[in-house]
Amino acid sequence: MSCDSYEILHEQIHGWLHRKNISSSVRRVSTLPVAIATDIGLVRKENQDSVSVLKFRPVNKTKDMVVVALADGMGGMEGGGNAASLTLSTFFTEVIRNSHLSIRECLEKAILKANEAVLKLYKGNGGATLTAIVLDGSEYITTANVGDSRIYGITNDGIVQLSEDDTLVALAKKYNNIDIKSSDIDSKFGGELVQFIGIDSVLQIHCCDITAPRGDAVLLSSDGAHTIGDSNLNKLFVHSSNTGVYARRIIDLASWFGGFDNASVAVVELDGILKELDVSSGYVINIWDPFGELKLVNLPQGGSNVIDNKGQIDNGDSKDNNKIHESIVRKAAVVKRKTRSKSSNAKNIEKKELNKNEELENISQLDMSFPERNSVKGDENEK
C-alpha cells in the first residue's frame, strides 16, 4: 500500500476503536482461542482502556500474524481515552506496514511511531501504556510493553509476570539503591509512571521472546484488572472452564474490590492460537475488540493482479492496478457500520463492522450469575 493508503487505514482503525460503546463487555473472538474484556469500573466516568486483537497475512509470509494489544489511557492527563485508541490504531497500522521486518524490529518501529503520534497530538500532556504480544508461527512469542499494563504467563501451576513495570516502585525494587520500604514508596508516589506512550523522551521498550509450552495461556491486563493480585489471577484461571469465563471473572472481581479504575484483559490460549495461524486471512485485515469486529481489505501493492470480492483475477499493468487500489482504499474510508452495495468502480472491497450489541459474542450483565453470564455464543464447543 502507498503512504496515503496507510493513512486511510489508520484513520479507519482509530475511528472504529474510539467509537462510543457500552460500559462493560466480554468477547470471545470467533476464530481464535482469545477472550477480551473491559469494564469501566465503579468510579471513573469514562473507560480509557483499549484492548484489541489483530490478525492478517503479511506479504510473502506463509502464516498469519496475530497481535494482541492493550493500551491504558492516563486518566490524570488530557484525553486518556483517545490517547489509548490512537496508540493502538497507530501501533496496528505500523505493524502491518513493517510486517516484512523481523518481529522485534517491526514492534520497535510501531511503538516509536505510536509514541510520535500521541506526542504530536498532546504535546506531552496526554499518554497511554502499551502492552502487546505477537505470534507469527515461529518458535517464540514476542512480547513488548511500555508503562504499567502487564503480561503474565499462566498455568494451573502458577503465574509469572513477563513484562516490566515502568513505575518508580518497580525501579526502586529493581535497583534497590534507596533506603526505603516499597510499601512507603507505593503510598507516596502511587506507582507513578516513568515512561509511557506520548512522552517527550527516549523510550526504553521492553521486549522479550518466550516459548509456548503446552497448556499455557498469556494474560494481558491493565492495572485496574491486576490490582486484584497475582494469587487471585491464578486462582480464577484454575477454576475457569474457558477463556471467556476467566476474563469475565477478572473484571468482576476488580469491581468487587472497589472498581477504582477501568479494568481490561486479553486472555490467549497458546495451544489453540498457534494452530490458527495456518488459516489464511487472505487479503483481509481482521480486528476485534470487546464490542465488535472490523474487516478491511489489504490488496497487494503493485503487481499485475487485482483480486475483486468475488475472487476473480483481472490482468492489467501495474500503474492501472495502483490507481484501482487507491480508489478502493479511499472508498473504504467512508464505508461505515453496514455492508453497502458498491459502485462498479469499487467492487473490489467488502467491509463489515459488526457492533450491534445483540450480535456481539459478549456478556455484559454484571447482575447475572456466572453460569448465565458465561453462556456466550461458542461456549458449547468448548465444554
C-alpha positions in Angstrom: 0.0 0.0 0.0 1.0 3.6 -0.6 1.6 6.1 2.2 -1.8 7.6 1.6 -3.4 4.2 1.9 -1.8 3.6 5.3 -3.0 6.9 6.5 -6.5 6.0 5.5 -6.1 2.6 7.1 -5.0 4.3 10.3 -8.0 6.7 10.2 -10.4 3.8 9.8 -8.9 1.8 12.7 -8.7 4.8 15.0 -12.3 5.9 14.3 -13.5 2.4 14.9 -11.6 1.8 18.2 -12.7 5.2 19.5 -16.4 4.8 18.8 -18.9 5.1 21.7 -19.7 1.8 23.4 -21.4 0.3 26.4 -19.6 0.4 29.8 -18.7 -3.3 30.0 -18.3 -6.2 27.7 -16.6 -9.6 27.2 -16.0 -11.1 23.8 -14.6 -14.4 22.7 -13.0 -14.0 19.3 -14.9 -16.3 16.9 -12.0 -17.7 15.0 -9.3 -17.6 17.7 -8.9 -19.0 21.2 -8.8 -15.5 22.6 -11.1 -13.6 25.0 -11.0 -9.9 25.5 -12.9 -7.9 28.2 -13.2 -4.4 29.5 -15.2 -2.7 32.3 -15.5 1.0 33.2 -15.4 0.2 37.0 -17.4 1.9 39.7 -15.6 5.2 40.0 -14.4 6.5 36.6 -16.9 8.3 34.2 -15.1 7.1 31.1 -13.5 3.9 30.0 -10.0 4.9 28.9 -8.7 1.4 28.2 -8.5 -0.1 24.8 -7.9 -3.8 24.1 -7.9 -5.4 20.7 -6.7 -8.3 18.5 -5.3 -8.0 15.0 -5.0 -10.9 12.6 -3.7 -10.6 9.0 -1.4 -12.4 6.5 1.9 -10.4 5.9 3.2 -10.2 2.4 5.4 -13.1 1.4 4.7 -15.0 4.6 3.2 -18.5 4.9 1.4 -18.0 8.2 -0.9 -15.3 9.6 0.3 -12.9 12.2 -1.7 -12.3 15.4 -1.2 -9.3 17.5 -2.9 -8.9 20.9 -2.5 -5.4 22.4 -3.8 -3.3 25.3 -3.5 0.4 26.0 -4.5 2.2 29.2 -5.0 5.9 28.8 -3.6 8.0 31.6 -6.6 9.4 33.4 -4.8 12.2 35.1 -3.7 13.7 31.8 -5.5 15.1 28.7 -7.7 12.8 26.5 -6.8 9.5 28.1 -9.4 7.5 26.1 -8.4 9.0 22.7 -4.7 8.6 23.6 -5.3 4.8 24.2 -7.2 4.3 20.9 -4.7 6.5 19.0 -1.9 4.3 20.5 -3.5 1.1 19.3 -4.5 2.3 15.9 -1.1 3.7 15.1 0.6 0.6 16.5 -1.6 -1.8 14.4 -1.1 0.3 11.3 2.7 0.3 11.7 2.8 -3.4 12.4 1.0 -4.0 9.1 3.3 -1.6 7.3 6.5 -3.2 8.7 5.5 -6.8 8.9 8.2 -7.7 6.4 10.8 -7.0 9.0 11.9 -9.1 11.9 9.3 -9.2 14.7 11.4 -7.2 17.1 12.3 -4.5 14.6 8.6 -4.3 13.5 7.5 -3.9 17.1 10.1 -1.2 17.9 9.2 0.8 14.8 5.4 0.5 15.6 5.8 1.5 19.2 8.0 4.5 18.4 5.5 5.6 15.7 2.7 5.4 18.3 4.7 7.5 20.7 5.3 10.0 18.0 1.6 10.2 17.1 0.4 10.7 20.7 3.2 13.2 21.5 2.4 15.2 18.4 -1.3 15.5 19.4 -1.0 16.0 23.1 2.5 17.7 23.4 3.4 15.5 26.4 0.1 16.3 28.3 -1.6 13.0 27.3 -0.5 9.4 27.0 -1.2 5.7 27.4 0.5 2.5 28.3 1.0 -0.2 25.7 1.4 -3.9 26.1 1.4 -6.4 23.3 2.2 -9.9 22.2 2.9 -11.1 18.7 2.6 -14.6 17.3 3.7 -15.5 13.8 4.2 -19.2 13.9 7.9 -19.1 14.8 9.4 -20.9 17.8 8.9 -17.9 20.1 6.2 -15.5 21.1 7.4 -11.9 21.3 6.2 -9.5 24.0 6.6 -5.8 24.3 5.5 -3.2 26.8 5.8 0.4 27.9 4.1 1.6 31.1 2.5 -0.5 33.8 0.0 -2.6 32.0 1.2 -6.2 32.3 1.7 -9.5 30.5 1.5 -12.7 32.5 2.3 -16.3 31.7 -0.2 -18.5 33.5 -0.8 -22.2 34.0 -2.7 -24.3 36.6 0.6 -24.5 38.5 1.3 -20.8 38.8 1.6 -17.3 37.3 4.7 -15.3 36.3 4.9 -11.7 35.2 6.6 -11.5 31.8 6.5 -7.7 31.4 8.4 -5.0 33.3 6.6 -2.1 35.1 7.7 1.4 34.2 7.0 2.8 37.7 9.0 4.4 40.4 8.1 1.5 42.7 9.5 -1.0 40.1 12.7 1.0 39.6 13.3 1.1 43.4 12.8 -2.6 43.7 14.9 -3.4 40.6 17.9 -1.3 41.6 17.5 -1.5 45.4 19.5 1.7 45.8 17.3 3.7 48.2 16.8 3.1 51.9 13.0 2.9 52.0 10.4 0.2 52.0 8.5 -0.4 48.8 5.2 0.0 50.7 6.3 3.5 51.7 7.1 4.3 48.0 3.6 3.0 47.0 1.8 5.2 49.4 3.8 8.3 48.5 4.0 8.0 44.7 1.1 5.7 43.9 3.0 3.9 41.2 3.8 7.0 39.1 4.9 6.1 35.6 8.4 6.9 34.5 7.6 6.4 30.8 4.6 6.0 28.6 3.4 6.3 25.0 3.3 10.0 24.3 6.3 11.0 26.4 8.8 13.6 25.1 11.8 11.5 25.8 13.7 8.4 24.6 11.6 5.3 25.1 13.1 2.1 26.6 10.9 -0.6 25.0 10.8 -3.8 27.0 10.8 -6.8 24.6 11.3 -10.5 25.2 10.8 -13.8 23.5 9.1 -16.6 25.3 8.4 -20.2 24.3 4.9 -21.6 24.3 4.8 -24.8 26.3 1.6 -26.9 26.2 -1.2 -25.9 28.5 0.0 -22.3 28.9 -2.0 -19.1 28.5 -0.9 -15.5 28.3 -2.8 -12.7 30.1 -2.6 -9.0 29.2 -4.1 -6.7 31.9 -4.5 -3.0 32.7 -3.6 -2.0 36.2 -7.3 -1.8 37.1 -7.5 -5.6 36.5 -4.3 -6.9 38.0 -5.0 -4.9 41.1 -6.8 -8.0 42.4 -3.4 -9.6 42.9 -1.4 -12.3 41.2 -2.7 -15.0 43.5 -6.3 -14.3 42.6 -5.5 -14.1 38.9 -4.1 -17.6 39.2 -6.9 -19.0 41.3 -9.5 -17.7 38.8 -7.6 -19.3 36.0 -7.6 -22.7 37.7 -11.3 -22.6 38.3 -12.5 -21.2 35.0 -13.7 -23.5 32.3 -12.6 -21.3 29.3 -11.0 -18.0 28.4 -14.4 -16.2 28.3 -15.3 -17.2 31.8 -11.8 -16.3 33.1 -11.9 -12.8 31.5 -15.3 -12.1 32.9 -14.4 -13.2 36.4 -11.3 -11.0 36.4 -13.2 -7.8 35.7 -16.0 -8.8 38.0 -13.6 -9.3 40.9 -11.9 -6.0 40.1 -15.3 -4.4 40.6 -15.9 -6.3 43.8 -12.5 -4.9 45.0 -14.0 -1.4 44.6 -13.8 -0.8 40.9 -11.5 2.2 41.3 -10.2 2.1 37.8 -11.1 0.8 34.3 -10.3 -2.9 34.1 -9.3 -4.6 30.8 -7.8 -8.0 29.9 -7.0 -10.2 27.0 -6.5 -14.0 27.5 -4.8 -16.1 24.9 -4.7 -19.9 24.8 -1.3 -20.7 23.3 -2.0 -24.2 22.2 -5.0 -23.3 20.1 -3.8 -20.0 18.6 -0.7 -21.4 17.1 -2.8 -23.8 15.0 -5.0 -20.9 13.8 -2.0 -19.2 12.2 -2.2 -21.6 9.3 -5.7 -20.5 8.5 -5.1 -17.7 6.0 -6.8 -14.3 6.3 -6.1 -13.7 2.6 -6.2 -10.0 1.9 -8.5 -9.3 4.9 -7.3 -7.4 7.9 -9.3 -8.6 10.9 -9.6 -6.6 14.2 -11.6 -7.5 17.2 -12.3 -5.5 20.4 -14.7 -6.4 23.3 -17.7 -4.8 21.4 -17.3 -6.0 17.8 -15.3 -6.8 14.7 -13.8 -4.8 11.9 -12.7 -6.3 8.5 -10.7 -4.3 5.9 -9.2 -5.4 2.6 -5.4 -5.2 2.2 -4.8 -5.5 -1.5 -1.3 -6.4 -2.8 0.9 -3.5 -3.6 1.7 -3.1 -7.3 1.9 -6.3 -9.3 -0.3 -7.3 -12.3 -3.2 -8.9 -10.4 -6.0 -7.4 -8.6 -8.4 -9.7 -6.8 -12.0 -8.5 -6.5 -14.5 -9.5 -3.9 -15.7 -12.5 -6.0 -12.2 -13.9 -6.0 -11.7 -13.4 -9.8 -8.4 -12.1 -11.1 -8.2 -9.3 -13.7 -5.0 -8.6 -15.6 -3.6 -5.1 -16.1 -0.5 -3.1 -15.8 1.0 -2.0 -12.5 0.0 1.6 -13.0 -3.6 0.8 -13.6 -3.7 -1.6 -10.6 -2.2 1.1 -8.3 -4.9 3.5 -9.4 -7.6 0.9 -8.8 -6.1 0.1 -5.4 -6.1 3.8 -4.4 -9.7 4.3 -5.4 -10.7 1.2 -3.4 -8.9 2.2 -0.2 -10.3 5.7 -0.4 -13.8 4.3 -0.9 -13.2 2.2 2.2 -12.6 5.3 4.2 -16.3 6.3 4.0 -17.9 3.0 4.5 -19.4 2.6 8.0 -21.3 0.1 10.0 -23.1 -1.6 7.1 -22.2 -3.6 4.0 -23.3 -1.3 1.2 -23.9 -2.0 -2.4 -20.7 -1.0 -4.2 -20.4 1.0 -7.4 -18.9 -0.6 -10.5 -15.5 1.1 -9.7 -15.4 -0.1 -6.1 -16.4 -3.8 -6.2 -13.0 -4.9 -5.0 -13.7 -4.3 -1.4 -16.0 -5.6 1.2 -16.0 -4.4 4.8 -18.3 -5.4 7.7 -18.5 -3.8 11.0 -20.5 -5.9 13.5 -21.0 -3.8 16.5 -24.7 -4.2 17.2 -25.0 -5.2 20.8 -27.4 -8.0 20.1 -25.0 -9.6 17.7 -21.9 -9.4 19.9 -20.5 -12.5 21.5 -20.3 -10.8 24.8 -21.5 -11.0 28.3 -22.1 -7.6 29.8 -24.6 -8.1 32.6 -22.9 -7.6 36.0 -26.0 -8.8 37.9 -26.2 -12.3 36.5 -24.8 -15.5 38.0 -21.6 -16.9 36.4 -23.4 -19.8 34.5 -25.7 -17.3 32.9 -23.1 -14.7 32.1 -20.7 -17.2 30.6 -23.2 -18.7 28.1 -21.7 -16.7 25.2 -22.0 -18.0 21.7 -19.5 -20.7 21.0 -19.1 -21.9 24.6 -20.9 -25.1 23.7 -18.0 -26.1 21.6 -15.5 -25.7 24.4 -17.1 -27.7 27.3 
